[in-house]
Every structure is written in structure tokens, then in C-alpha cells.
């Protein structure tokens, strides 16, 4: 499996002392922003995100020699970051969670997250305000959902990972990813409906 980070990872695995510190510093610089961003999106606040990101980078330093390239290194980093963010959220005893029912997923939540993740600038100030409000609503939903479902939605729509990439990050089958995403879509839909929002009101 081709991995763009392989040379840098192997340098960390084969180095000791100051050589390891220098090699790991390069990995740290490469991944620190990505790790913090995904932790922020899963935890919903910067304080928890910082704790989760620090734990992620410490785990990478401790365990990097165990990495055997059975997946891409970036997928392994995502896995550690997501798990750290989920654990951090669960430590907050008062963390609210949206209820999830066992019904099939729907396209409404998918459309809203794709909209929130979309790049680009608008010259229409009304559309800019609508986009900002939608992003705040999505972030509010993610912060109150079951953290494992929130993490899946972050990986799929805000980080832009494919189903196959998510399966690699989560170390599970493609079918499991699709099933869990369906349940996550249901949780998002219920969050939106409970607040009186519908797709026509959320589309700038």
C-alpha cells in the first residue's frame, strides 16, 4: 500500500534520542492542525479539543513503532484522534445526546452536512449569513449527538472522507459504515425537526 507519509514514519520508527525528536517534530507539524480540527468538530469546544489533540499526539509518539502500514498512516491518526475526542466527550457527565431510533437513514441530514462542508465564497451577504447560521446549527447538532455518530458525520462530510476511507479509519466493514451513517442521519434529522427546521429553511 502506497503511503505518502511512509518515509517520515519509518524515520521515527528507526530513530532514537534527538534523531527521534527531530523526525517526530516533522510529523507533529504535519498533523497537528488536522488533529485539532477533527477533535474540535467531534467535541464541540476548543478546551476539550485541545485535550483530545494533545492525547492524540502523545499516543502517536508512544505507539508509532507499532504501526505496521496495514492501513495508511493518516487513517491511523484519524482513528486515534476520533477515539480521543469521543473519550473526552464521554468524560463530561452532563454531555447531552440526541436520541437515535432504528429507522433507515434519509437524505436531509446528508444534504445539510454537505452544505456545511462546502467550500467557496459568496458575494451575496444574505447567503453568507444563511451559510453561517447553517454551520452553527450543524455544529450544535454534532455537539449534542451520540459522539460516535457525530464522529462519522464529521469524517464523511466535514473531512470529506469516502466510505472506504472511513471503514479504514474505523477498522470496520463498508456495510457497517453505511449502517452507522444511516443511524447518524436519523439522529441529525430528529435534531433539526425538534427545532422546527426543514430543508427549505436551511438551504441558502
trRosetta pair geometry for C-beta under 8 A, 3 or more apart (Angstrom, degrees):
i j d omega theta_ij theta_ji phi_ij phi_ji
1 69 6.4 -179 61 164 109 94
1 70 8.0 86 18 -165 144 19
1 71 7.5 -65 117 -142 168 19
1 72 6.8 -124 147 -69 127 69
2 6 7.9 -101 -169 -21 45 134
3 6 4.2 110 79 -52 101 97
3 9 7.5 -21 122 16 133 138
3 69 6.1 -126 -8 -137 150 104
3 72 5.2 166 -117 -133 99 72
3 73 5.6 97 -177 -4 131 94
5 8 5.3 -66 -168 51 69 110
5 9 5.3 70 134 -28 92 107
5 27 7.5 76 -162 -117 119 97
5 30 7.5 148 -115 131 113 158
5 72 7.6 97 30 -179 110 83
5 73 4.2 -96 76 54 133 141
5 74 6.6 142 -6 -43 138 82
6 9 5.8 -61 -144 39 28 109
6 10 6.0 24 161 -16 67 109
6 69 6.8 38 -115 -106 102 131
6 73 7.2 -179 -74 -21 50 126
7 10 5.9 -57 -145 39 27 108
7 11 6.4 34 152 -26 62 104
8 11 5.5 -48 -150 29 32 116
8 12 6.9 32 151 -16 62 101
8 23 6.7 164 -168 -170 68 89
8 26 5.9 -124 -147 105 121 122
8 27 5.8 150 148 -73 121 90
8 30 7.4 65 140 -8 168 158
9 12 5.7 -55 -158 34 35 110
9 13 6.3 32 148 -19 68 108
9 27 7.2 87 -85 -94 61 134
9 64 6.6 -151 -155 -172 83 107
9 67 6.3 -78 -175 88 130 139
9 69 7.8 144 97 -72 149 97
9 73 5.3 -149 -64 -97 145 149
10 13 5.3 -52 -142 38 38 114
10 14 6.0 20 162 -8 70 113
11 14 6.3 -66 -141 45 24 99
11 15 5.9 20 162 -24 63 121
11 23 4.1 -162 122 -134 105 133
11 26 8.0 13 82 51 139 135
12 15 6.1 -64 -135 34 24 108
12 20 6.2 75 -149 -146 62 75
12 23 4.5 -170 -77 122 64 122
12 24 5.3 92 -120 -73 115 75
12 27 6.3 -11 -55 -17 142 142
12 64 5.0 -36 123 133 132 147
12 65 7.7 -130 123 -66 87 67
13 64 6.2 -133 -75 130 75 93
13 65 5.0 129 -133 -113 80 65
13 67 7.4 -118 -77 54 124 93
15 19 3.8 -136 -159 117 114 102
15 20 4.1 170 109 -72 101 62
15 22 7.7 -106 171 54 161 86
15 23 5.0 146 21 6 154 141
16 19 6.3 39 54 53 41 106
16 20 5.5 3 -128 -27 13 118
17 20 6.1 123 52 17 28 98
17 21 7.2 -55 140 -5 40 101
18 21 5.3 -51 -147 35 39 116
18 22 6.4 38 155 -19 69 103
19 22 6.0 -55 -151 36 30 109
19 23 6.4 26 154 -14 65 108
20 23 5.8 -59 -145 41 32 107
20 24 5.8 25 160 -15 69 111
21 24 6.0 -58 -140 42 24 106
21 25 6.2 35 155 -30 61 105
22 25 5.6 -47 -147 26 29 117
22 26 7.1 31 154 -19 59 98
23 26 6.0 -54 -163 28 34 110
23 27 7.0 29 145 -11 65 104
24 27 5.4 -53 -153 39 43 112
24 28 6.1 51 148 -27 71 103
24 60 8.0 147 -150 119 104 102
24 61 5.8 56 -155 -113 146 92
24 64 7.4 -165 -105 1 103 163
25 28 5.4 -50 -146 33 33 117
25 29 6.5 33 155 -18 65 103
26 29 5.9 -51 -148 35 31 109
26 30 6.4 33 152 -21 62 109
27 30 5.5 -57 -148 36 33 115
27 31 6.1 -4 166 7 69 114
27 60 7.1 -153 131 147 132 136
27 64 7.8 107 87 -113 174 148
28 31 6.7 -79 -143 49 21 87
28 32 5.6 35 169 -51 66 108
28 57 6.1 61 -124 -151 92 124
29 32 6.4 -32 -123 5 21 114
31 34 5.3 -69 -156 49 59 110
31 35 5.3 57 150 -27 90 108
31 57 7.6 164 95 -100 111 92
31 60 7.7 140 79 -84 152 173
31 77 5.6 -106 -147 -161 145 154
32 35 5.9 -58 -144 37 27 110
32 36 6.3 23 160 -16 64 108
32 53 7.3 74 -159 177 68 121
32 57 6.8 17 -103 -85 81 136
33 36 5.9 -56 -146 38 30 107
33 37 6.2 32 156 -22 65 108
34 37 5.8 -55 -147 34 29 112
34 38 6.6 19 160 -11 64 106
34 77 7.6 56 101 126 122 133
35 38 6.4 -61 -149 39 28 101
35 39 6.2 25 156 -16 64 112
35 53 4.9 121 125 -137 102 90
35 56 5.1 -172 -165 98 130 148
35 57 6.5 134 103 -56 169 90
35 77 6.7 -92 -83 169 101 108
35 81 4.9 -149 -142 -103 80 133
36 39 5.7 -62 -147 42 30 111
36 40 6.1 34 155 -24 67 107
36 49 5.9 76 -165 154 70 110
36 50 7.1 14 -131 -94 103 54
36 53 4.4 13 -91 -100 67 154
37 40 5.7 -55 -148 34 28 112
37 41 6.5 23 156 -16 63 107
38 41 5.7 -53 -146 37 34 110
38 42 6.4 26 157 -13 66 108
38 78 6.7 -118 -166 -134 177 77
38 81 5.1 71 85 131 125 136
38 82 6.7 -61 149 -72 124 72
38 85 6.9 -124 126 -32 79 152
38 154 6.3 120 -148 146 77 131
38 155 7.7 41 -140 -81 119 69
38 159 6.3 21 -98 -75 106 130
39 42 6.0 -61 -145 42 30 104
39 43 5.8 9 165 -2 69 115
39 48 7.5 -154 160 120 98 74
39 49 4.1 130 116 -149 98 75
39 50 7.8 159 112 -39 138 19
39 52 4.0 175 -148 90 126 121
39 53 4.7 -136 21 -57 158 84
39 56 7.0 -133 -64 -15 130 139
39 81 5.7 -106 -59 -175 90 97
39 84 6.8 -34 -109 93 114 104
39 85 4.4 -166 -132 -85 67 114
39 88 7.6 43 -163 32 104 148
40 43 6.4 -63 -130 48 23 95
40 44 7.6 132 176 -49 52 7
40 45 7.6 -123 -145 84 71 11
40 46 6.3 4 -118 -98 107 57
40 49 3.8 21 -80 -113 63 156
41 44 7.8 27 -176 -70 20 47
41 139 7.6 -103 -137 -121 66 88
41 142 6.6 -40 173 144 72 158
41 150 8.0 -175 139 158 76 100
41 154 4.4 134 123 -131 126 128
41 158 5.5 -178 -149 104 157 160
41 159 7.9 -168 55 -44 161 94
42 49 7.9 133 54 -102 76 87
42 52 7.6 -115 73 126 116 171
42 82 6.4 152 -73 -135 161 64
42 85 3.7 76 85 139 134 143
42 86 6.6 -66 164 -60 134 63
42 89 7.0 -111 140 -33 88 133
42 142 7.3 -106 -120 164 31 115
42 147 6.4 65 179 -162 96 93
42 150 5.7 128 -140 115 65 110
42 151 5.0 26 -118 -91 121 79
42 154 5.6 -86 -69 -5 78 163
43 48 3.8 -159 176 105 143 121
43 49 4.9 -162 48 -66 132 70
43 52 6.0 -174 -45 -5 137 143
43 85 5.1 -122 -45 -160 92 93
43 88 5.6 -25 -103 94 125 122
43 89 5.4 -160 -121 -67 70 95
43 143 7.7 21 137 -120 33 82
44 48 7.3 23 55 54 66 134
44 89 7.6 78 16 -106 102 114
44 139 6.7 134 -130 173 82 86
44 142 6.4 175 -82 101 99 89
44 143 3.0 89 -114 -109 150 105
45 48 5.2 76 69 20 90 102
45 49 6.6 -160 93 -11 41 95
45 143 7.5 73 -31 -127 81 127
46 49 5.3 -58 -140 40 33 116
46 50 6.1 38 160 -25 68 102
47 50 6.0 -53 -152 30 27 109
47 51 6.8 25 150 -15 60 104
48 51 5.6 -54 -151 36 37 112
48 52 6.1 32 154 -16 70 108
48 85 7.5 88 140 -145 102 70
48 88 4.8 140 -171 145 98 126
48 89 6.6 75 176 -75 150 61
48 92 7.4 -52 -93 -36 137 128
49 52 5.8 -57 -145 41 31 108
49 53 6.0 31 156 -21 67 109
49 85 7.1 9 -115 -117 61 103
50 53 5.7 -53 -141 38 29 111
50 54 6.3 30 158 -19 63 106
51 54 6.0 -58 -151 36 27 109
51 55 6.4 25 153 -16 63 108
51 88 5.5 143 93 -126 115 134
52 55 5.7 -56 -149 38 32 112
52 56 6.3 38 151 -25 65 105
52 81 7.0 84 147 -162 104 64
52 84 4.2 137 -161 128 83 99
52 85 4.3 69 -170 -85 160 59
52 87 7.5 147 -114 61 99 85
52 88 4.4 -95 -69 -14 103 148
53 56 5.5 -50 -149 32 32 116
53 57 6.5 26 157 -14 65 104
53 81 7.2 17 -106 -134 59 99
53 84 7.6 151 -59 110 22 140
54 57 6.0 -56 -147 38 31 105
54 58 6.3 30 155 -17 65 108
55 58 5.8 -57 -147 39 31 111
55 59 6.2 34 154 -22 65 107
55 84 4.5 171 90 -147 118 129
55 87 8.0 -99 111 73 162 127
55 88 7.5 180 20 -61 144 113
56 59 5.7 -57 -150 35 28 111
56 60 6.5 30 152 -21 64 104
56 77 7.4 72 175 -167 116 74
56 80 5.1 125 -140 124 85 102
56 81 4.5 28 -117 -94 149 68
56 84 4.7 -128 -62 16 85 159
57 60 5.5 -45 -148 31 35 115
57 61 6.6 37 153 -19 63 102
58 61 5.7 -54 -152 35 34 111
58 62 6.4 28 153 -15 66 108
59 62 5.8 -59 -146 40 32 108
59 63 5.8 -8 169 11 69 119
59 80 5.2 -170 97 -166 138 132
59 84 7.1 -151 -1 -68 142 127
60 63 6.6 -77 -131 53 20 86
60 64 5.7 44 170 -64 64 99
60 77 6.6 18 -93 -112 127 86
60 80 6.6 156 -62 88 82 165
61 64 6.4 -25 -132 -12 19 114
63 66 4.9 -48 -173 33 78 118
63 67 7.0 93 133 -41 83 84
64 67 5.7 -34 -161 3 46 117
67 73 6.6 52 175 -114 149 87
67 76 6.0 84 -124 164 118 175
69 73 7.4 -32 -103 -57 70 82
71 75 4.5 -89 148 77 122 134
71 76 5.9 145 80 -50 112 87
71 168 5.0 148 -145 -175 123 104
71 171 7.8 -100 -45 -87 151 84
72 75 4.6 96 63 1 86 103
72 76 7.3 -152 97 -5 48 84
72 168 6.9 45 25 150 91 146
73 76 5.5 -54 -154 35 39 114
73 77 6.4 41 149 -21 69 102
74 77 5.5 -50 -149 34 35 113
74 78 6.4 38 152 -20 65 103
75 78 5.6 -50 -149 36 33 113
75 79 6.4 38 151 -24 64 103
75 165 6.7 -144 -98 -166 109 75
75 168 4.4 -52 -148 126 153 109
75 169 4.8 -130 -159 -80 83 65
76 79 5.6 -51 -150 31 32 115
76 80 6.6 28 154 -15 64 104
77 80 6.0 -57 -151 38 31 107
77 81 6.2 28 154 -17 66 110
78 81 5.7 -60 -145 40 30 110
78 82 6.0 28 160 -19 68 108
78 155 7.0 89 180 -115 131 112
78 159 7.7 109 -127 178 128 165
78 161 7.7 87 -152 -70 167 150
78 169 4.5 -51 99 -131 124 122
79 82 6.1 -55 -144 37 25 108
79 83 6.3 21 158 -13 61 110
79 169 5.0 -176 -67 -172 81 66
79 170 7.0 173 -111 -82 95 27
79 171 6.7 51 -121 -20 142 102
80 83 6.0 -59 -147 40 28 108
80 84 6.2 28 155 -20 64 109
81 84 5.7 -57 -146 37 29 111
81 85 6.3 27 156 -18 65 107
82 85 5.8 -56 -147 37 30 110
82 86 6.3 29 155 -18 65 106
82 151 4.7 93 -157 -159 110 133
82 154 7.9 172 -112 74 103 126
82 155 7.2 -8 -89 -59 138 118
82 169 6.9 80 2 160 144 118
82 170 7.9 -54 85 -88 157 74
83 86 5.7 -52 -144 37 31 111
83 87 6.2 32 156 -18 65 107
84 87 5.8 -55 -146 38 29 111
84 88 6.3 32 153 -22 63 107
85 88 5.6 -53 -148 34 31 113
85 89 6.5 31 154 -18 64 104
85 147 7.3 -169 121 -174 84 121
85 151 6.8 145 83 -96 121 111
86 89 5.8 -55 -151 36 31 110
86 90 6.3 26 154 -17 65 110
86 147 4.4 144 -130 129 79 129
86 148 6.2 45 -124 -74 138 65
86 151 6.0 -39 -65 -46 109 141
87 90 5.8 -59 -146 38 31 110
87 91 6.7 40 153 -30 63 101
88 91 5.9 -49 -156 21 32 115
88 92 7.8 30 149 -16 58 96
89 92 6.1 -56 -168 26 41 107
89 95 5.5 101 174 -128 81 161
89 147 4.5 153 77 -89 149 144
90 95 6.9 -96 -105 33 29 150
90 147 6.5 -104 -51 16 87 149
92 95 4.2 98 90 -48 105 101
95 147 7.7 0 151 -48 147 113
96 144 4.7 -18 98 -141 106 90
97 144 6.5 167 -113 168 20 58
97 145 6.4 33 -151 176 67 21
97 146 5.2 57 -158 -73 117 56
97 147 7.9 -75 -107 -22 107 68
98 141 7.2 0 -35 -160 149 74
98 144 5.4 80 -40 122 92 92
98 145 4.7 -30 26 -105 112 61
98 146 7.0 -93 55 -15 73 70
98 187 4.9 120 99 -172 122 97
98 188 7.9 106 89 -75 163 32
98 190 6.2 148 173 87 119 111
98 191 5.0 -54 -114 -72 152 103
99 187 7.3 -170 90 -124 36 84
99 190 6.6 -85 72 127 83 156
100 146 6.0 -35 -24 -10 134 133
100 149 6.8 167 -86 -44 144 158
100 183 5.6 49 -175 177 127 99
100 184 8.0 -27 -120 -89 129 34
100 186 6.2 96 -150 93 77 109
100 187 4.6 -33 -95 -77 93 105
100 190 7.8 -168 -100 24 44 145
101 186 6.2 -116 57 155 75 136
101 190 7.5 119 9 -61 102 146
102 183 7.4 -25 -113 -109 52 106
103 186 5.5 142 65 -120 89 142
104 182 5.7 -60 -165 -174 53 129
104 186 7.7 149 100 -67 23 119
105 109 7.4 -88 -167 46 95 122
105 110 7.7 77 156 -38 118 111
105 181 6.4 1 -82 116 163 69
105 182 2.9 -127 -25 -144 113 65
105 183 6.8 -74 -71 -27 96 26
105 184 7.5 8 -110 56 121 60
105 185 3.7 74 -154 53 104 132
105 186 5.8 -109 -107 -37 57 84
106 109 6.6 97 75 11 80 91
106 110 7.7 -150 108 3 48 100
106 185 5.6 -175 44 141 57 122
106 186 6.9 97 8 -85 92 63
106 189 5.7 48 53 -67 123 151
107 110 5.1 -64 -155 45 51 117
107 111 5.8 53 151 -28 82 102
107 185 7.8 -5 -75 -166 14 141
108 111 5.9 -55 -151 32 29 109
108 112 6.6 23 156 -15 64 106
108 185 7.5 126 59 -178 68 99
108 188 7.8 -169 100 106 87 102
108 189 5.2 90 72 -106 122 101
108 192 7.1 -136 138 59 124 152
108 199 5.4 -119 -134 -65 96 112
109 112 5.8 -57 -149 37 33 109
109 113 6.3 26 158 -14 68 108
109 153 7.6 -77 158 -119 116 129
109 184 7.3 -170 133 122 152 71
109 185 4.0 177 56 -149 133 70
109 186 7.6 -88 -10 -28 147 18
109 187 7.9 68 -104 66 158 57
109 188 3.5 103 -127 84 127 129
109 189 5.1 -90 -44 -50 105 77
109 192 7.4 -168 -89 -5 78 132
110 113 6.1 -61 -147 39 28 104
110 114 6.2 28 157 -19 65 109
110 157 7.5 -172 -148 -82 56 131
110 185 5.9 -14 -41 -115 84 123
111 114 5.8 -57 -147 37 29 110
111 115 6.3 31 154 -21 64 107
111 199 6.4 32 83 -132 143 118
111 203 7.7 -30 146 -86 122 108
112 115 5.6 -55 -151 35 31 113
112 116 6.4 29 152 -18 65 106
112 134 6.8 -150 -159 -170 88 109
112 137 7.9 -77 -176 99 130 115
112 138 6.2 176 144 -87 105 109
112 188 7.1 -167 61 157 130 129
112 192 7.1 -172 -44 -77 167 148
112 199 7.4 -126 -60 -114 95 77
112 202 5.8 -15 -111 136 107 145
113 116 5.5 -51 -144 37 36 111
113 117 6.1 27 157 -14 67 110
113 138 6.2 133 -100 -140 64 133
113 153 5.8 -125 -113 -173 154 103
113 156 7.3 48 128 93 145 100
113 157 3.5 23 145 150 115 172
113 158 7.2 -86 -173 -43 98 78
113 188 7.3 -45 -44 -152 112 166
114 117 5.9 -62 -145 42 29 106
114 118 6.5 51 152 -50 63 94
114 157 5.7 -104 -71 -141 49 110
115 118 5.7 -34 -152 -2 32 119
115 131 7.6 -140 159 -127 96 80
115 134 6.1 -52 116 148 120 151
115 202 7.5 139 70 140 158 97
115 203 6.9 -129 -104 -117 158 68
115 204 7.7 147 -173 20 128 93
116 134 5.8 -145 -84 129 87 100
116 135 4.9 134 -143 -102 96 68
116 138 4.3 -28 -82 5 163 165
116 157 7.0 59 65 140 98 121
116 158 7.1 -35 108 -87 104 91
117 157 4.7 -159 -26 158 144 76
117 158 4.9 -146 -100 -99 109 45
117 160 6.8 160 170 -66 137 83
122 127 4.5 -101 154 96 159 124
122 128 5.3 -163 70 -64 113 79
122 131 6.9 152 9 -13 138 143
122 204 7.9 -79 -68 131 172 138
124 127 4.0 62 87 12 112 112
124 128 6.7 178 92 -15 58 83
125 128 5.2 -50 -146 34 39 117
125 129 6.5 40 155 -19 68 100
126 129 5.9 -52 -153 34 31 109
126 130 6.4 31 150 -17 64 107
126 204 7.6 165 124 -157 75 101
127 130 5.5 -53 -145 39 34 113
127 131 6.2 37 155 -22 67 104
127 204 4.5 109 -144 162 72 123
128 131 5.8 -53 -147 35 29 111
128 132 6.4 29 154 -19 63 106
129 132 5.7 -55 -149 36 32 111
129 133 6.3 29 155 -17 66 106
130 133 5.8 -56 -148 37 30 109
130 134 6.3 32 154 -21 65 107
130 204 3.4 147 100 -98 134 107
131 134 5.7 -55 -149 36 31 113
131 135 6.4 31 154 -20 64 105
131 204 5.3 -52 -54 -11 72 159
132 135 5.8 -55 -151 35 31 111
132 136 6.6 31 152 -18 64 105
133 136 5.7 -54 -151 36 34 112
133 137 6.4 36 151 -20 66 105
134 137 5.6 -54 -150 35 33 112
134 138 6.3 32 153 -18 66 104
134 202 5.5 107 -112 -168 106 87
134 204 6.8 -107 -18 -29 136 106
135 138 5.7 -51 -146 36 33 111
135 139 6.3 31 155 -17 65 106
136 139 5.8 -55 -146 38 30 109
136 140 6.3 34 153 -21 64 105
137 140 5.6 -53 -150 34 31 113
137 141 6.5 32 152 -20 64 103
137 192 7.5 64 162 -107 123 87
137 195 7.8 -168 -145 91 111 156
137 197 6.9 76 -161 -57 151 172
137 202 7.1 -108 72 -126 157 115
138 141 5.6 -54 -151 34 33 112
138 142 6.4 32 153 -19 67 105
139 142 5.6 -51 -145 36 34 112
139 143 6.3 35 155 -21 65 107
140 143 5.8 -57 -148 35 29 111
140 144 6.5 7 160 -3 63 114
141 144 6.3 -77 -150 46 27 97
141 145 6.1 34 157 -36 69 110
141 188 5.5 65 164 -131 143 78
141 191 4.4 123 -128 116 102 157
141 192 7.0 -13 -90 -54 139 76
142 145 5.9 -49 -139 21 29 115
142 150 4.4 109 -161 -146 75 109
142 153 6.5 -141 -105 81 102 128
142 154 6.7 87 -144 -61 139 98
143 150 7.5 106 -60 -129 19 152
144 191 6.7 137 81 -122 118 130
145 149 5.2 -99 153 82 123 111
145 150 4.5 149 74 -60 114 97
145 153 7.7 49 69 15 163 138
145 184 7.3 62 175 -145 148 80
145 187 5.1 95 -136 139 112 134
145 188 7.0 -21 -84 -72 141 68
145 191 6.9 -70 -72 -51 95 143
146 149 4.5 69 73 13 99 109
146 150 6.8 -174 86 -12 47 87
146 184 8.0 -118 62 -106 104 77
146 187 6.5 -104 17 -119 98 164
147 150 5.2 -53 -142 38 37 116
147 151 6.2 43 157 -25 68 101
148 151 5.7 -47 -148 31 31 114
148 152 6.8 35 151 -19 61 101
148 180 7.5 -80 138 -166 104 129
149 152 5.7 -50 -153 32 36 113
149 153 6.6 33 152 -15 66 105
149 180 6.9 -154 -105 173 72 89
149 183 6.3 -107 -108 107 123 92
149 184 3.7 171 -165 -104 97 91
149 187 5.4 67 133 33 160 151
150 153 5.8 -59 -151 39 33 109
150 154 6.3 36 151 -22 67 106
150 184 7.5 178 -56 -142 27 115
151 154 5.6 -53 -148 35 32 114
151 155 6.4 32 155 -18 65 105
152 155 5.8 -56 -149 36 30 110
152 156 6.2 20 158 -14 66 111
152 166 6.8 66 -143 -162 77 136
152 170 7.7 15 -97 -69 90 141
152 177 7.4 168 -142 -154 118 74
152 180 5.5 -164 -88 124 164 113
152 181 5.6 -146 152 -88 131 72
152 184 5.1 -146 76 -46 123 160
153 156 5.9 -58 -140 41 30 106
153 157 5.8 -20 179 22 68 113
153 158 7.5 55 132 -2 69 101
153 181 7.5 132 -77 -134 65 79
153 184 5.2 -164 -50 159 101 136
153 188 6.8 120 -101 -58 154 135
154 157 7.3 -77 -124 53 14 76
154 158 4.8 -40 -152 43 58 122
154 159 6.1 53 146 -11 70 104
155 158 7.7 7 -25 53 11 80
155 159 5.1 -35 -138 46 38 128
155 161 4.8 -34 168 35 85 130
155 165 7.8 -161 170 108 109 98
155 166 5.1 117 127 -109 135 102
155 169 6.3 -158 -139 67 146 159
156 159 7.5 63 19 52 14 85
156 160 7.9 33 164 -106 28 12
156 161 6.2 -76 -96 62 36 81
156 163 7.7 25 -115 -80 104 59
156 166 6.2 -6 -74 -67 81 144
156 181 6.4 78 -50 -119 159 127
157 160 7.4 23 -168 -74 16 46
161 165 4.0 -129 -169 94 99 125
161 166 5.1 127 116 -57 125 80
161 169 6.9 -10 -171 -11 166 138
162 165 4.6 98 50 6 76 101
162 166 7.0 -138 94 -4 41 85
163 166 5.7 -55 -149 36 31 111
163 167 6.4 36 151 -22 64 104
163 174 5.8 64 142 -148 112 91
163 177 5.3 144 -162 108 84 140
163 178 6.5 15 -143 -65 133 85
163 181 7.9 -83 -112 -15 96 152
164 167 5.7 -51 -151 32 32 114
164 168 6.7 32 150 -18 62 103
164 174 6.5 -17 -93 -99 60 110
165 168 5.5 -53 -153 35 35 113
165 169 6.4 35 149 -18 67 104
166 169 5.5 -52 -146 37 36 112
166 170 5.9 16 160 -3 70 112
166 177 5.0 120 101 -139 116 136
167 170 6.1 -63 -135 51 26 98
167 171 7.8 106 165 -74 54 6
167 172 5.8 -111 -146 75 71 62
167 173 6.3 -33 -144 159 122 14
167 174 5.1 -46 -71 -80 151 56
167 176 7.3 115 -118 61 92 94
167 177 4.9 -90 -72 -34 82 137
168 171 7.3 21 -175 -74 28 47
170 176 7.6 -145 112 106 134 117
170 177 6.5 151 44 -89 143 95
172 176 4.2 -84 150 80 122 144
172 177 6.4 150 89 -50 107 78
173 176 4.6 102 58 2 80 101
173 177 7.2 -139 99 -5 47 83
174 177 5.7 -52 -154 32 36 114
174 178 6.6 32 152 -16 67 105
175 178 5.8 -55 -149 37 33 109
175 179 6.2 33 154 -19 67 108
176 179 5.7 -55 -146 38 31 112
176 180 6.2 26 158 -15 66 108
177 180 6.1 -61 -147 40 27 105
177 181 6.2 25 156 -19 64 110
178 181 5.7 -56 -145 38 29 111
178 182 6.5 37 153 -25 62 102
179 182 5.7 -51 -155 28 31 114
179 183 6.9 25 151 -13 62 104
180 183 5.7 -55 -153 38 37 110
180 184 6.3 39 148 -21 68 105
181 184 5.3 -51 -144 37 36 115
181 185 6.3 44 153 -24 66 99
182 185 5.7 -50 -151 31 30 113
182 186 6.7 33 149 -20 61 103
183 186 5.5 -49 -152 32 36 115
183 187 6.6 38 150 -19 65 102
184 187 5.6 -50 -150 34 36 112
184 188 6.5 35 152 -17 66 104
185 188 5.7 -56 -150 38 32 111
185 189 6.2 36 152 -22 66 105
186 189 5.7 -51 -147 34 31 113
186 190 6.4 30 155 -18 64 106
187 190 5.9 -56 -150 36 30 110
187 191 6.5 34 151 -22 63 104
188 191 5.6 -52 -150 32 34 114
188 192 6.5 29 154 -16 66 105
189 192 5.9 -59 -152 38 31 108
189 193 6.1 26 155 -17 67 110
190 193 5.7 -55 -140 40 31 110
190 194 6.1 35 159 -23 65 106
191 194 6.1 -57 -150 32 25 111
191 195 6.9 6 156 -2 59 111
192 195 6.2 -76 -158 46 31 100
192 197 4.5 -85 -172 74 87 107
192 198 7.5 126 145 -84 114 30
192 202 7.3 -40 -148 -48 130 151
193 196 7.6 53 -174 -69 34 19
193 197 7.3 -102 -77 57 27 64
193 198 7.7 52 -102 -83 68 70
197 201 5.4 -132 -150 79 71 126
197 202 5.6 65 176 -54 116 113
198 201 5.3 87 55 11 68 103
198 202 7.1 -158 92 -2 31 98
199 202 5.9 -72 -141 46 31 104
199 203 6.0 30 165 -29 70 113
200 203 6.4 -54 -138 26 25 109
